[in-house]
Amino acid sequence: MDTGGPKLVPVNPVALVMVNDDLLEDVGRVVAAAGYRLVRAAATDCRRLWSEAGAVLVDADAAHIASAQHLPRRGGVVVVGLAGIEPAPMWRHALSLGAIDAMPLPDDEQAVVRVLTRLRVSGSVRGSAVAVIGGAGGAGATVLAAASAMAAARSGRALLIDADDLGGGVDLLVGLENSPGMRWVDLALEGGRVLADSLHAALPHDGHGLSVLAHARGGRAAAVRPEVVVATIDAGREHGDVVVIDLPHRDDELTAAVAAAVDLVVVVVPATVRGCAAGRETLGRIAIRTSAHAVAVRGPAPGGLSARQVADAVESPLLASYRPDPALTRRIECGPLRVGRRSPLAIAAQTVIARARAGVNA
């Protein structure tokens, strides 16, 4: 009887290997350690094995050739390269091929073994995605997005995506602006899906579960195509991450595509009359794309508006409300965002993540 749980694939499934001779010994070792039978083929003549193999390991050259063969999309593809090479080209080939991972050998030998072993068991935990957008300019959406990603990382992995090419950079807010790793300009994806389980390792990360995909500085920032952002969201979500997207306060194709792709859109609305007016316009555009939206109301309320009144005015469910921290602006001028676990901002962020996760598991 099918219990609906994970299903074991047959013992010693085939691992299709397409690598150069310099990598063959390392690849043979990890394939054997993960319990696969190695079968080698040329990238120009691999269509049958490509579909039948339990896993596929390719180097960057083979990934480039395989992409040109228009092979059907499949899971379980891992791109490997020699340790010490420039990682960005390897990742570009991996993402264009829809690879699940890209790792150097022998440095990441154990990581490759873990990935291959996990592929032998089908089924995975799906993550969630939440977009945060300001209902008005200066509403504090970026701060709530960053705090939400930090809250999610305390109990798992979180991917914080900066979708605003004209903003100051959410990586700066969380203190990762000088950390090594790929930025949007390095991800030249030409269609298809991004299936990058260790995208975290390629991005700036804090070493505690939080990774950030942001724009480069120094004139290298550029607008990112909506389909690339959506593909990256799917990558994180398919591998169990909580993905938090900081959306710019503008009505464009990117905002529309992300709103339609995520599990929840949170609109941050200041508790003012003008904030309500602007938030109502923003919600009207979001509601065209998704019914999964809610409001986070940020104080102060100089006119005495309650959070419930603000939510009613913008016609969206009330998710959270929080008062401002007078010292927060000064603190983030002097260093990265730090959020006390019981502060109003932290509680609002935890509520955002809980609602996003609940929507996935409903």
N, C-alpha and C positions, 0 to 999 in steps of 0.2 A: 504494500500500500504506500502511496506517495504521501509522505508527511509534510511536504512543502518546505523541508529544510534543505541545507546545502547537500549537493550530490557529488560524490567522488567520481572522478573520471578514471578510466582504466589505468592499471599500473604501467609505468614506463611508457607514457605517451611520447609521441614524436616531437622533438624540438627542431624546427627548420632553422638552419644556420647559414647565413650569407655574410661572411666576414673575410677579411684578407688573412694571409698566413701569419702575420704578426700577432693577430688576436686569437687565432684558432686554439692554441693551447689553453689560454685563460678561459675562453668560452667553453671548451670541452670540459674543463674542470667544474665550472658552475652548473653546466647542464647535467653532468653526472651527479653532482651533489644534490640537485633538486629532484633527481629520480626520472630524468627524461632520457630517451634514446636519440642521439644526435644523428641528423641527416643533413648533409650539406648539398646545396644547390646554387646555381647561378641566378642572379636577380633577373636576368632576361628570360629565364625558362623555369619559373617556379609556381605557375598559376595553380596547378593541382595541389601541390604540397602546401601552398599558401593557405588554401581553404581548409585542408584536412589536418594540419599540424596543431598540436596542443598549444604550442608557443612558437614565436618567431624571433630570432635574434639577428640583427643586421648592423653593419657598421654604417657610417655616414654615406659612403660612396654607394653602397647597395641600397640604402634608403632613398637616395636621389634617383637611382635607376628604377627602383620599384615604383616610386611615385609616378614616373613617366609611363609605366606599363598600365596605369589606370586599373590596378587591382582592386577587388572589392574591399570595402572597409571591414575590418575585423578587430576583435580585441586581442590582447595577449602579445602585442608586438613590443619588443624592447630594442632600443638603439644603444649600442655600446661603442666605445672608442678607447684609444690608448690614453692612459693617465698623462696629464701634462699638456694636452692639446687645448686649444681655445674652445671653450664649451658652447659659445653662442651658435656657431654653424651646426654643431651636432644637434642642438635643441631645435633649430629651424627645420632641419631635415626630419627630426622626430615628430614635430608638430604637424608638418605637412603630410606625413604618412599616417597620422593618427596613432602614434605610438603611445604606449602606456607609461613609458619611462625612458630616460636617457642617462647613462651612467658610465663613468670611466672605469677601465680595468687595468691593473688588478685592484686599484684603490677601493672600489665599491663592490668587491667580489661577494661579500656576505649579503649586501643589499640586493644584488641580482638574484642570489639564491632564494632569498625571502620572497621576492616578487614572483619568481618562477614557481616556487612551492605554493604560494597563495593561488596562483592560476589553476592549480590542479583541483581546487575546490570552487565550484560555481556558487554564485550568489554573493551579494555584498550589501553593506548598509548604505543607504542613500543619504547624502547630506542635504542641506537646505541652503536657500539663497534669499537674502533680503536686501532690498535697495532702500537707501535713505536719501531723501531729497528735501530741500528747504521749501516750505510753502511760500516763503518770501526771502528776498536777499538778506543775508546776514542772520538767518534764523538759527544757525548753529548745527546744521545737518552734518557737517564734516566731523565735528566733535562727537556727536552722538554715534555716527558710523564707526569712528575709531574706537570709542568706548565699547560699543557693541562687539566689535571684532576682538577686542582685548578680553571681554567677558567670555566670549565663546572659546577662546584659546585656553582658558583656565581648565576646561573640561574636555579638551580635544584639540583638533586642528582648525585653524581659521585662516581664510584667505581674504585679505582686505584689498579691494580693487579701487583704484582712483580713476574714475571715468571723466574727470574734468581736466582737459588739456590746458586750460587757462587759469587753473587754480594754483595755490601756493604749494601743493603737494602734500598728500596725506602721509607720505613717508617722513616728511619733516615733522609733522605733528607727533608721530609715534617714535621719533628718534632714530630712524633707519635711513636717513637721507645720504649718509656717507658709507653705508654698508655695501659690500660688493654684491653683485647679482644683476640679473637682467631687468631691463625696463621695457616699456611698451615698444620703443623703437627697435628693440632687439628681436621682437616677435613678429617676423614677417610671414604670417600665415596666409597661404594662398588658397583659401577654401577648406572645406572638410571640418572634422572635429578635432578638438584638442583633448587627448586622453593622456594626461601627464600626472601620474601618481606622485612623482617626486618633483613636481613643479616648485614645491616649497624649497627644495634644495638649490634650485637655480635662481630663486628670487632673494632679495634682501629679507632676512628673517631674524627674529630675536632669540632663536634657540629654544624657545619655550612654546612652540605651537603656532606662533603668529608669523605669517609671511605677507609681504606687501608687493603688489604690482602697481607701480606708479610711472609717471612720465619722467623722462630725463630732463636735465637742466642744461644751461649753457647753449641754448639755441637748438637743441636736439629734440625738443618736444614736438609732437605732431598729433593731429587728430587721428583717432583710431576708428576703423570701420566697425559699425555695429555688429556685424556677424563675427568679428574676431572677439569682441567683448563677450558676446553670448556663448561662443565656443569655449572661452576660458571659464566662464561661469559653470557651464556644463561639466568641464573637466573636474573642477573642485567638487561639485555636488555629487558626481558619479563615484567619487572616491571617498565619500563620507565627510567631506569638509563642510563647515559653515562658511559660506561665502557672503561677504558684506560689500556692497557696492556703494560708493559715495558718488551720487549723481549730481551733475551740475544743475543749477536752477535755470533751465531753459527748455523750451519745447522743440525738440528736434528728433531726427530718426534714431539717434542713439538712445535717448531717454525712452522713446516709444518701444524700441526693441527690448531694452532691459526690463521695462515694466511688464511686458508680456511674458518674459522668460523666467522671472523670479517667483518665489513662493509668497512673497509679501513685499508691499511697498509701504514704507513708513514716511509720512509727510510731517516735517517738523514745523509747527505753526506757533509764532509768538502770540502771547495772550493779550493782544491789542486789537482795536477795531481795524486798523490797516492790515494787521497780520491776518485777521479773519477774511478780509476782502481778498487779499492776495492768495491766501490758502485755498479759498473757494475756487478761484480760477485754476490753480494748480491741480486741485483734486478733480476738477471737471475734465481736464485733459488726461489725467492718470486713469480715471474711471472708464474712459473709452477703451483702454488697453487691458484692464484687469479689474475684477471685482475684489481681489485680495489686497485691500488697502486699509490703512488705519492711521490715526493721528497721534502724534506725540506733542503735547502742548508744553511750551517752555515759558516760564515766568521771566520777569515779574508781570503782574497784571495791574498796571497803574490805574485802569478804570474799573477795577473790581470784577472783571470777567472771570467766571469759573471755567475750569477745564471742560466741564460738560457743555457749557454754553458755547465755547469755542468749537468743540466737535460738532455740535448741532448746527452751528453757523456754516461750517464748511461741508457738512453732510457726509461725514465719514465716522466710523466707529472710533471711540476713544481708546487708545492702547495704553498710554502712559502720560503722566504729567510730572514735571519736576521744576523746582525753583533753581535759579542760577546760583552759581558759586562765585561770589564777588572776587575771590582771589584767583580764580581759574585763569583768567586772561593774563594776569601778571605772571603766574607760574609757567604757562606755556610760552611766554616770551623769553623765559630764562632756561627752558629745558623741555624735554618731551612730556607728553601728556601722562599724568599720573592720576589715577582715579581710586579713591578710597572705596573699599568694597561695600560700605553701607552709606555712601553718599547718595544724594538724590539722583545724580547723573548715573551712577553705577546701578542703582535699582531700576532706572528707566532702561538702561542698556540690557540688563538681565531679562527684563520683561520683553524687549524686542526679540532677543534670541529665543526665549521660551516660546513665544507665539510663532516664530518662523519654524521651529522644530515641531511644534504641535500641528502646524498645517501640513507638514510632510507626513507625519505619522497618523493623521486623522483617517 
